[in-house]
Amino acid sequence: MAGRKEELLDAAIDLFQRNGFHATSVEDITEAIGISKGGFYKHFKSKESLVLGLLNRFYEDMLEKSEHHVKALQGDALLVLKKKITIELEQLFDYHYFFHEIRNDASLSNEVDVQTALGRIIEMIQEWHRQALFAAFGTKPLNYINDLSLMMEGTMHFYLMTIIWSDTDLPLDMVGDFIAESLRAIVNNDDALQPVLPKLMDEMKDGENLHLNMVEELKAHRETLDLAEEKTIQTFDLLIEELIQSRPREFLVEALFTQLSQIPELKRKLTSIIIEWEVWKENINE
């Protein structure tokens, strides 16, 4: 069943990108893989719900590929950043007609569920970018992390537009390397930089509320664990216990975050909390 659902998503993305959303019917999608329309509705309520499935798959595939390479690169933070940028460029290139349809099709633009899902995906990717930059450069760019993230996203966007508009076959791995090295040059020579966008720490809650927010988010994630995951639950308990202290031990908190982040499904959930921790730590160390 899962295999057939993936086949439907594969056929849909191909047909949407070649013919457009409205010009592609459910029957077109089912004919492409040789099943009945009834087979389609076993997996999706409508074409719009299939679009939601494609948005989720775009994000999940990108993170899955990224995690695979993170392990293979064995902790070289800059190489990891280069690979993440390259993977995102590849994924965006594969889906660029699809995203064009979503943004420009009047009915999809007014489809609340689609636009809500698209907004959520964009927010998660932006958060993923900031975490990737923190992993590569530490907290040095914390004050201007939003500007740095926007520069990374904008540069990727315009490289893609250059490739699409001019039909130029640029090697995406070289583009990823260039962008990552450019970001490193900015961070290494940031003495004269003044943030243009609001600082991340200004966007967050004040220090005390941010502290409590981290604890509440961790408790919520802990509640979703199966009782059989005893070691993971114990790690959550140790982390929560440390964070409620007036002066948490940084080395211990970061060791516990690292331990939990070894679990792929938790790493994604913990991204925002780790960013909050970096911001809170910066505040208390000022």
ZINORPE-V226801 format. One record per pair of residues at least 12 apart in sequence whose ideal C-beta (glycine too) atoms are under 6 Angstrom apart, sorted by the first residue. I is the first residue (numbers start at 1). J is the second residue. Records with the same first field share a line. If there is no record, write none. Layout:
I=J / J
This chain:
5=43
7=33
9=53 / 54 / 57
11=29 / 32 / 33
12=29 / 50
13=54 / 98
15=28
16=98 / 101
17=97 / 98
21=101 / 105
26=40
48=111
51=114
52=117
55=117 / 121
58=95
59=121
62=91
65=87
66=84 / 87
67=264
69=83
77=135 / 136
78=136
81=132 / 136 / 180
82=176 / 177 / 180
84=132
85=176 / 179 / 180
86=172 / 173 / 176
89=156 / 172
90=172
92=160
127=271 / 272
129=149
130=145 / 149 / 275
131=271
133=148
137=187
139=278
140=187
141=187
142=282
143=195 / 199
144=193 / 195
145=200
146=197 / 200
147=195 / 196 / 197
155=179
159=175
200=279
201=279
204=279
207=283
210=276 / 280
211=280
214=243 / 273 / 276
215=240 / 243 / 244
217=273
218=240
221=269
222=236
235=256 / 259 / 260
238=256
239=256
257=274
